[in-house]
């Protein structure tokens, strides 16, 4: 039985984001293997957090830049430490290394933050996420974090390919860890009992907020003109005032905010629309739509990591990663990210009208949702996470002896985060 310490960047909120679902799935897998699990975080309390204590997880608050963490982690004496995102690894890994040198260090990326940021910068500069510059300062920080760890969990095969082919991360340090798909709804509502469009996503996540703005400013007015009786229902946790102010019943643009039951609102909608212009990882909202047999309209950013792809090497045009034969299998439509172009807006309108008004088109897309979901679920890692952690823990010395870049990254001249943390701690005293 392994003793697991999870250092969370935030509290897991499975009903708020795919990241929350992913973190909770890691914790529950460890519990199912009869591992002892302790969750540590410096994050403030959150409204929609999972009750970890009820699951049998011990919970400890920790402070940033404070040596009290060293004493706590030494007392817990974990066999495995899982860092939630690279920022947590930067803050705490050197302390873990000093206090518990024989603990297996695992990084849970959630998604590649540097890739998402690079795409955001490309959208701002060129209006095209595929022109993202991958050799950024943030990428250097995140990839360094990956090299320092013994194992990194990667949620998307596209990102696995990028890490191996572009950044040169050894396969031995990577574990494909796909987003766990919830239970497929066995009895879904038919076309006749559904109404309106839906968009859902945590408002604190920049790609989701950007998508809402694209809908409000250009896409939805054009769809509403073609489908005057239709409404767009916007759901998501933590809607700020600037979002709720977009609510306009006359325009059929209804900002609903938080929903506790994603399945219910998704299953009652005719179409999910997610015009994501940038982002990374796997989009949980699209998997939820497929579980509910709800067709969707999204972009190559939204489909990435879910749709099959033969072109998984780095350096290709991202939009070309969606091959024509797979495009025809998508349960709805994949549109361009360039939503400022009138032709692209009309592309959204054309697909929206077809899926909303034509039962034959809708039923075909709804059936494809189940097939696409089954295809995604069938691609599992060769070795399950629990077994991989057990194996690496048993052969940790040999594993680390083969990782030259890991030892290089731990060289004293490169441990800037350690000395910055010590300086802040001394300053606070």
HURA-V933429 format. One line per field, one symbol per residue. psi: psi as a letter, one per 30 degrees, with the letter a starting at -180 (. if undefined). A space follows every 10 residues. Layout:
psi=???
This chain:
psi=kljkkkjkel kkifgeleee eeeeeeeeee efggkkkkkk kglllleglk ieeffgkkkk klkkhkffee eeeeeehlek kjkjlfeeee efeeeeeeei fgkkjkkjfd ljeeeeeeee eeeeefhjff gkjfileeee eeeeeeeflf kkkkfkfeee eeeeeefgkk ffgkjkilkk klkkjejlkl efglkllkkk kkffjeeeee eeeeeeeeee eeeeefiffl ljkjlllhkl efefffkjee fgjjjfbkkf ieeeeeffle kkkiijflal akjeeeeeee eghjllkalf eefkfekkkf igllglkeff fjleeeeffk ickjllfiff keeeefeeee eeeeeefjee eeeeeeefee eeeeeeffil lekleeeeee eeefheeeee ffiefeeefg kffgheeeee eeeeeeef.
